Amino acid sequence: MRDGMKIALCFSGGALRAAAQIGVLRFLEEEGVQIAAVSGSSAGAIMALFVAAGWESRRVEAFLRSLRKRDLFRLSSEPGIFSLRGVERILRRELGVLGYEDLRIPCFTCVTELESAKSRYLDRGDPVTNVLASSSLTPLFSPRQIDGVWYIDGGFSDNLPVRPLKELGLPVLSLNVNPLEGGVPENFRSLLMRSLMIMLNNNIRPSRALSDAHLEIEGVAQMHLFDFKMVDEAIEAGYRELAAAWPSFQLLLGAEIS
């Protein structure tokens, strides 16, 4: 690899499947690739914020391993079954008080406006509030209000928010942790999951076309969205699959060389 490669990185949502993106980060660090801008939806928005704040893959992994199901699944008194207030407290403790101006690189957080159903790509305001709004997978989690506007999970409208990165003139590598597999669902749970995956994969098609390189992380296709036991396998899948694709990806991403 030529030293000094700069890219923009786009993270899809996918709950704990996003652990696979840690493996991607680890590989890019080993290759000396500079991530110069990031964007994300849902869990991918949190990943993007960590990278923009200067966290390396090892620290992101440690944070993920510190989470417990009780942090995610606290009953809510607001619309929605569960609240992300526990995750919010942890994020604020770990990240400290910061605004987008304090981040090391540009960071875009995709949210879906509840009333209009439109995507919004936020790069101002409180980053923690914004990524939690982007992670509000309703009706499981409560929606978030920001400046009088209600927002829900960014994945509902654009689960692969490449668009704001294209304005920066950097080659974009996008990551999807929700590959769509074939087969007929056998029960309610598998039917629900396949329906969600169809929705997510349909709304990323325009973004895939905008990407200079795109990685479908197939190794997490069977992973439940909130399966804490599969973190190791997810990280390994992200690392392994990017390593296999990297020779061809270098040609696609090598335009920005410092």
Secondary structure, 3 states (H helix, E strand, C coil): CCCCEEEEEEECCCHHHHHHHHHHHHHHHHHCCEEEEEEEECHHHHHHHHHHCCCCHHHHHHHHHHCCHHHHCEECCCCCCEECHHHHHHHHHHHCCCCHHHCCCCEEEEEEECCCCCEEEECCCCHHHHHHHHCCCCCCECCEEECCEEEECHHHCCCCCCHHHHCCCCCEEEEECCCCCCCCCCCHHHHHHHHHHHHHHHHCHHHHHHCCEEEECHHHCCCCCCCHHHHHHHHHHHHHHHHHHHHHHHHHHCCCEC
